[in-house]
Amino acid sequence: MPTSTVQVCADHRGGWEVELPDRSAHVSCETLDEARTLAYRHAAQMRPCDLVVRDAYDRVLAHQLIAESTDRT
């Protein structure tokens, strides 16, 4: 199964943007915590999904694979 990617990136205004694979526009957030929370929620719904956080210099700060759920209920 292909893996989707959700990215959190610093924007040029000092805020953060969440790039979602199912939307053409990025979602703007004021804080990194807000952006990470939003990104994790979306990644958890699109399992398996890579969650990548990048700083303003495009360096990877965090990379996590949100794996498929093994819960069969």
C-alpha positions as CSV (number, residue, x, y, z in Angstrom):
1,M,0.0,0.0,0.0
2,P,1.4,3.5,-0.9
3,T,2.3,5.8,1.9
4,S,1.0,9.3,2.1
5,T,3.1,12.2,3.5
6,V,2.0,15.0,5.8
7,Q,4.6,17.7,6.2
8,V,5.0,20.6,8.6
9,C,7.2,23.4,7.3
10,A,8.2,26.8,8.6
11,D,6.7,29.6,6.5
12,H,8.3,33.0,5.6
13,R,6.2,34.9,8.2
14,G,7.5,33.0,11.2
15,G,4.6,30.7,11.4
16,W,4.1,27.1,10.3
17,E,2.3,25.4,7.4
18,V,0.9,21.9,7.2
19,E,1.0,20.3,3.8
20,L,-1.7,17.6,3.4
21,P,-1.8,15.2,0.5
22,D,-5.5,15.6,0.0
23,R,-5.6,19.4,-0.2
24,S,-4.0,21.8,-2.7
25,A,-3.7,24.6,-0.2
26,H,-1.5,24.5,2.9
27,V,-3.0,25.0,6.4
28,S,-1.4,27.9,8.3
29,C,-0.7,27.6,12.0
30,E,0.8,30.1,14.5
31,T,2.9,27.7,16.5
32,L,4.9,24.5,15.9
33,D,2.8,22.7,18.5
34,E,-0.4,23.6,16.7
35,A,1.0,22.5,13.4
36,R,2.3,19.2,14.8
37,T,-1.0,18.4,16.4
38,L,-3.0,19.0,13.2
39,A,-0.5,17.1,11.1
40,Y,-0.6,14.1,13.5
41,R,-4.4,14.0,13.5
42,H,-4.4,13.9,9.7
43,A,-1.6,11.4,9.5
44,A,-3.4,9.0,11.9
45,Q,-6.4,9.0,9.5
46,M,-4.3,8.2,6.4
47,R,-2.3,5.2,7.8
48,P,0.3,4.3,6.8
49,C,1.6,7.9,6.6
50,D,5.0,9.6,6.9
51,L,4.9,12.7,9.2
52,V,7.8,15.0,8.4
53,V,8.7,18.3,10.2
54,R,11.1,20.7,8.5
55,D,12.6,24.0,9.7
56,A,13.0,27.2,7.7
57,Y,16.2,25.9,6.1
58,D,14.5,22.7,4.9
59,R,16.3,20.5,7.5
60,V,14.3,17.5,8.8
61,L,13.6,18.1,12.5
62,A,11.4,15.0,12.9
63,H,10.3,12.0,10.8
64,Q,7.8,9.5,11.9
65,L,6.0,6.7,10.2
66,I,2.4,6.4,11.4
67,A,1.8,2.7,10.8
68,E,-1.3,0.9,10.0
69,S,-3.5,0.0,13.0
70,T,-3.5,-3.6,14.0
71,D,-6.8,-3.2,15.8
72,R,-9.4,-5.3,14.0
73,T,-12.5,-4.3,16.0
